[in-house]
Amino acid sequence: MSDYVVKIDMKADIQKAISDAKTANEERKVVREYMKKHLRGIYTTSDGREVMISGTTAKKYTSKAPVIKLRAAPELVAMLKHSTFLGVVDAVHDSFSKFAYYETHFEINDEQYVAEINVGITRENESILYDLNQIR
């Protein structure tokens, strides 16, 4: 397992924008737009899988997301790069035939978290970042 801890820069403009948001819905909208503008693309995981972050990723990721997950979003690329592959499971899902799971570690304000990155694998074998969950 990777001991690498991705540090979330709480002084970044996106973090200020999250703090300035008046409601949880505004926080989610700020992060969704940030993801669409700055994170769309294809990135490589620690085990070499090419994973797309898309507009659909941004919508799913920010849907009912707690603030800790929103604050982690700007570092998703680093989390993919420094994650530990956990395995692939078959899925019963409209868009994905399988899910790959990765463990990642991140830190916000000196507090460390462990989470699972959930990557959907389409029937065409494309990998799309689906969510960050099991944050503990």
Residue pairs with C-beta under 8 A, 6 or more apart in sequence:
1 84
1 103
2 46
2 82
2 83
2 84
2 103
2 104
2 105
3 105
4 82
4 105
5 105
5 106
5 107
5 112
6 75
6 78
6 79
6 82
6 104
6 105
6 106
6 107
7 75
7 106
7 107
8 15
8 71
8 72
8 74
8 75
8 106
8 107
8 108
9 15
9 74
10 71
10 108
10 109
12 74
14 30
14 31
14 34
14 73
14 74
15 71
15 74
17 30
17 34
18 27
18 30
18 31
18 67
18 70
18 71
21 27
21 29
21 30
24 67
27 67
27 70
28 62
28 63
28 64
28 65
28 70
29 62
30 70
31 58
31 61
31 62
31 65
31 70
31 73
32 58
32 59
32 61
32 62
33 58
34 73
34 74
35 53
35 57
35 58
35 61
35 62
35 73
35 76
36 55
36 58
38 74
39 53
39 57
39 58
39 73
39 74
39 76
39 77
40 53
40 54
40 55
40 58
41 52
41 53
42 50
42 51
42 52
42 53
43 50
43 51
43 52
43 53
43 77
43 80
43 81
44 50
44 51
44 80
44 81
45 51
45 80
45 81
45 83
45 85
45 102
45 119
46 80
46 81
46 82
46 83
46 84
46 85
46 102
47 85
49 85
49 100
49 119
49 127
50 127
51 80
51 119
51 127
51 128
51 129
52 126
52 127
52 128
52 129
53 76
53 77
53 128
53 129
54 128
54 129
56 128
57 128
57 129
57 130
60 130
60 131
61 69
61 73
61 129
61 131
61 132
62 70
62 73
66 135
68 108
68 113
68 135
69 132
69 135
71 108
72 79
72 106
72 108
72 113
72 115
72 132
72 135
73 132
75 106
76 117
76 129
76 132
79 104
79 106
79 115
79 117
79 132
80 102
80 104
80 117
80 129
82 104
82 105
83 102
83 103
83 104
83 117
84 102
84 103
84 104
85 100
85 101
85 102
86 101
86 102
86 103
86 116
87 100
87 101
88 98
88 99
88 100
88 101
88 121
89 98
89 99
89 101
90 97
90 98
91 97
91 98
91 99
91 120
91 121
93 99
93 120
95 120
95 122
95 128
96 120
96 121
96 122
96 128
96 130
97 121
97 122
97 123
98 120
98 121
99 118
99 119
99 120
99 121
99 130
100 118
100 119
100 121
100 127
101 116
101 117
101 118
101 119
102 116
102 117
102 119
103 114
103 115
103 116
103 117
104 114
104 115
104 116
104 117
104 132
105 112
105 113
105 114
105 115
106 112
106 113
106 115
107 113
113 135
113 136
114 134
114 135
114 136
115 132
115 133
115 134
115 135
115 136
116 132
116 133
116 134
117 129
117 131
117 132
118 129
118 130
118 131
118 132
118 133
119 127
119 128
119 129
119 130
120 127
120 128
120 129
120 130
121 127
121 128
122 128
